Amino acid sequence: MKKGSKAAEPDTNGIVSDTPHADARRTEAKHADAKRSDARRSSARRADAPRKYDPEQTKRNILDVATQEFSAMGLTGARVDAIAERTNTTKRMLYYYFGSKEGLYQAVLEKVYGDIRALEQDLHISELDPVEGMRALVEFTFDYHDRQRDFVRLVTIENIHGAKYVEQVKTFKGRNVTVIHTIEDLLARGIAAGQFRSDIDPIDLHLMISSLCFHRVGNRHTFGTAFGRDPSHPRLRARHRAMIVDAILRFVKKDD
């Protein structure tokens, strides 16, 4: 060491610091540790903070669970307590949103009918050739009834009640007329193109399509018991789908 030079001093950890850069690195490390600690505390506070209440999401959850409960147990057998428990809410909250058990049941009916009508509109059938549009509508109706067993059961249950509750839903008729308008447009375009008969009533055609798609699901238990074959069995699905589509297209086709 040259005369007059200052010897390096050990730092508090016993490491010799012979440049100012070492001190700077230690300071930066301390600041980084402090930031990480602050971030962890902030994250913990966010996790502990109560979640923002979303009333619309709560109503959707209630309707989803109520759909399952009413379709399985019917209006009389369904329990509001069970719906409240499965949605982590209370009977009081259910009554606040829907007024009564019957009001909740009506809301479920409004939802399930609204769902099928909305999905029909998403098909954009007016943009398709009349024959392809008719095929798309029948295939959709078949698929929906095949997959949405809760819908089929709820329709059956409400018919047992003589449509007493659904007729009180103000939007019911207006929402369901959309499918008739769709069929009217298909028939009119098909007639103009020389593809469809001109003597078909659109409501009659809707009845025919719905009946064929509904029966194989709604009456599968009694039908299966009588004839030893479950008409809704997956191995029959493709055949029945093609059969119903073919039946409807043959029915609407203009004679050569």
Secondary structure, DSSP 8 states (H G I E B T S, - for coil): --TT-----B-TTS-B--SHHHHHHHHHHHHHHHHHHHHHHHHHHHHHS-----HHHHHHHHHHHHHHHHHHHHHHH--HHHHHHHTT--HHHHHHHHSSHHHHHHHHHHHHHHHHHHHHHTT-GGGS-HHHHHHHHHHHHHHHHHH-HHHHHHHHHHHHTTTTTGGG-TTHHHHHHHHHHHHHHHHHHHHHTT-B-S---HHHHHHHHHHHHHHHHHTHHHHHHHHS--TT-HHHHHHHHHHHHHHHHHHHB---
